[in-house]
Amino acid sequence: MAKTVVIHQPDFLPYLGFFHRFLQADVWVILDTAQYVSGTSRSWQNRDLIKTPQGERWLTVGVRKQSKAPICDIMLADSSWRQDNLNLLSANYREAPYFQEIMPLLKELYAFPCERLVEFNLKSIGMLMQLLGIDIQTVLASELNPAGKSNDLLVDVLKKSGSTRYLSGLGAKDYFEPEPFIKAGIEVVWQEFTHPVYPQLHGEFVPYLSSIDLLFNCGTERSRQIIRSIG
């Protein structure tokens, strides 16, 4: 049987598509060696979107400014971002049907004592996986000592993790080169993800928000059903 591996950075409170892949894979290689990115459309490592009466808004983790550093080396800031985030969540989700179920867990998350972004993000992902009923084996890329760049690096990670099948998100198609995968005998499959529509606060439905939006609005049991119904 093919061993299916997902490779992805440890993002902050990720959206549903992030977790949807885990339901179809055996291993998640946490790409903590990737360069930290900020200030672009690909910057999901210390922020994600929530919904407010005024529309989408960033929920952001404060980090110390560092240039050209891997995610595993990024340190958290000493500012008031933790309480600021909790205040923002309370202000915009207190009317949600499952606020009393989800908010205490977010308070526990923000009370987690850690100094590095990767620790905080993995804690947030672990919380969401538990709520969504998802369990997958994890491996840190930094423990595999990956070599190469771009597609060659991915192939090296896949070989070192014993993969025969790589499940990739559609966003990687722009950078995909099939030759290294073919040479290594690794099958590449692309995620098929259609964002589900569910009841939301604050007007017309907005997709691609942090998964906490689904949980606040639908609760744990219904959220587990919704993510498993995705085509």
C-alpha positions in Angstrom: 0.0 0.0 0.0 1.3 3.5 -0.9 2.5 5.6 2.0 0.9 9.0 1.4 2.8 12.0 2.8 1.8 15.7 3.1 4.5 18.3 3.4 3.5 21.7 4.7 4.7 24.6 6.9 3.3 24.8 10.4 0.8 27.6 9.8 -1.2 29.5 12.5 -4.8 28.4 13.1 -5.1 27.1 9.5 -8.1 27.0 7.2 -10.1 23.8 6.5 -8.1 22.8 3.4 -5.0 22.4 5.5 -6.7 19.7 7.6 -8.6 18.2 4.7 -5.4 16.7 3.3 -4.7 15.0 6.6 -7.8 12.9 6.2 -6.3 11.4 3.1 -2.6 10.9 4.2 -0.5 8.8 6.5 2.2 11.3 7.5 2.5 15.0 7.8 6.1 16.3 7.4 6.1 19.6 9.2 8.2 21.9 7.0 9.7 23.9 9.9 12.9 24.4 7.9 11.2 26.6 5.3 12.1 30.3 5.3 9.7 32.4 7.3 7.6 34.6 5.0 5.8 37.8 6.0 4.1 40.7 4.2 2.9 38.7 1.1 -0.2 36.8 0.0 1.7 33.6 1.1 2.1 34.8 4.7 0.1 32.3 6.7 2.8 31.4 9.2 1.9 34.0 11.9 -1.6 35.0 10.9 -5.0 33.9 9.5 -8.3 35.4 8.8 -11.4 35.7 10.9 -14.8 37.3 10.1 -16.0 40.6 11.6 -19.1 42.7 10.9 -16.8 44.8 8.6 -15.5 41.7 6.7 -12.3 39.7 6.9 -9.6 40.7 9.4 -6.2 39.3 10.3 -5.6 37.5 13.5 -1.8 38.0 14.0 0.8 36.4 16.2 3.5 38.9 17.3 7.0 37.9 16.3 10.4 39.4 16.6 11.7 40.7 13.3 14.1 38.4 11.6 15.2 38.3 8.0 15.9 35.1 6.0 15.4 32.8 9.0 13.7 29.4 9.0 10.4 29.1 10.7 11.9 27.0 13.5 14.1 30.0 14.5 11.4 32.7 14.6 10.9 33.9 18.2 7.6 35.3 19.6 7.3 39.0 20.5 6.9 40.1 24.1 4.1 42.5 23.1 0.4 42.3 24.1 -0.6 40.3 21.0 -2.0 37.3 23.0 -4.6 39.4 24.9 -5.2 41.5 21.8 -6.1 38.4 19.9 -8.4 37.1 22.6 -10.2 40.5 22.7 -10.6 40.4 19.0 -12.0 36.9 19.0 -14.4 37.7 21.9 -15.6 40.9 20.2 -16.5 39.2 16.9 -17.6 35.7 17.9 -19.4 36.2 21.3 -22.7 35.8 19.5 -21.7 32.6 17.8 -23.7 29.5 18.8 -20.7 27.6 20.1 -18.7 30.5 21.6 -18.9 29.0 25.1 -17.5 25.7 23.8 -14.6 27.0 21.7 -13.4 30.2 23.5 -12.1 28.5 26.7 -9.9 26.3 24.5 -8.5 29.3 22.7 -7.8 30.9 26.0 -5.8 27.8 27.0 -3.9 28.0 23.7 -2.9 31.6 24.3 -1.8 30.8 27.8 0.6 28.1 26.5 4.1 29.1 27.6 6.5 29.1 24.7 9.1 31.3 23.0 9.1 30.1 19.4 6.5 30.6 16.7 6.7 27.0 15.6 5.8 25.8 19.2 2.8 28.1 19.3 1.6 27.2 15.8 1.9 23.4 16.4 -0.1 23.9 19.6 -2.8 25.7 17.7 -2.8 23.0 15.0 -3.0 20.2 17.6 -6.0 21.9 19.3 -7.8 22.1 15.9 -6.9 18.5 15.0 -8.4 17.3 18.3 -11.5 19.4 17.8 -11.9 18.1 14.2 -11.2 14.5 15.2 -8.1 14.2 13.0 -5.1 12.1 13.9 -2.0 11.8 11.7 1.6 10.8 12.3 3.9 13.9 12.3 7.6 14.3 11.5 9.7 17.5 11.8 11.6 18.2 8.6 14.4 19.6 10.7 14.9 16.1 12.1 15.3 14.7 8.5 18.1 17.1 7.6 16.6 17.8 4.2 18.9 18.7 1.3 18.4 20.6 -1.9 16.0 23.3 -2.9 12.4 23.6 -4.2 11.2 20.3 -5.8 14.5 18.5 -5.1 14.1 19.3 -1.4 10.6 17.9 -1.3 11.7 14.7 -3.0 14.6 14.4 -0.5 12.1 14.8 2.4 9.7 12.3 0.8 12.5 9.7 0.4 13.7 10.2 3.9 10.2 9.8 5.3 9.6 6.6 3.3 6.9 8.0 1.0 5.7 6.5 -2.2 2.9 9.0 -2.7 2.9 12.8 -2.3 -0.4 14.6 -1.7 0.1 18.3 -2.6 -2.1 21.3 -2.4 -3.1 23.0 -5.7 -1.1 26.1 -4.8 2.1 24.3 -5.5 1.3 23.6 -9.1 2.8 26.9 -10.2 6.2 25.7 -8.9 5.9 22.0 -9.7 8.5 20.2 -11.8 7.6 16.5 -12.3 11.1 15.1 -13.2 12.6 14.8 -9.7 9.4 12.9 -8.5 9.4 10.6 -11.5 13.1 9.8 -11.1 12.5 9.0 -7.4 9.5 6.8 -8.2 7.1 9.0 -6.1 3.5 9.4 -7.3 2.2 13.0 -7.0 -1.5 13.5 -6.4 -3.3 16.8 -6.1 -5.7 17.7 -3.4 -9.3 18.1 -4.5 -10.9 20.7 -2.2 -14.2 22.5 -2.5 -14.8 24.8 0.4 -18.0 23.9 2.3 -20.7 26.5 3.0 -22.0 26.6 6.5 -23.9 29.1 8.7 -21.8 32.2 9.6 -22.2 35.4 11.6 -22.0 38.8 10.0 -23.8 38.4 6.7 -22.9 36.8 3.4 -20.7 33.6 3.6 -16.9 34.1 3.4 -14.7 31.1 2.6 -11.1 30.4 3.4 -11.1 31.7 7.0 -9.4 30.1 9.9 -11.0 26.8 10.9 -12.0 28.4 14.2 -14.8 30.2 12.3 -16.4 26.9 11.4 -16.0 25.7 15.0 -17.5 28.8 16.6 -20.5 28.6 14.2 -21.1 24.9 14.0 -19.5 23.3 17.1 -17.2 20.2 17.3 -19.6 17.5 16.2 -21.0 19.3 13.2 -17.6 20.6 12.1 -16.3 17.0 12.1 -19.1 16.0 9.8 -18.6 19.0 7.5 -14.9 18.5 6.9 -15.4 14.8 6.1 -18.1 15.7 3.6 -15.8 17.8 1.5 -15.4 16.7 -2.1 
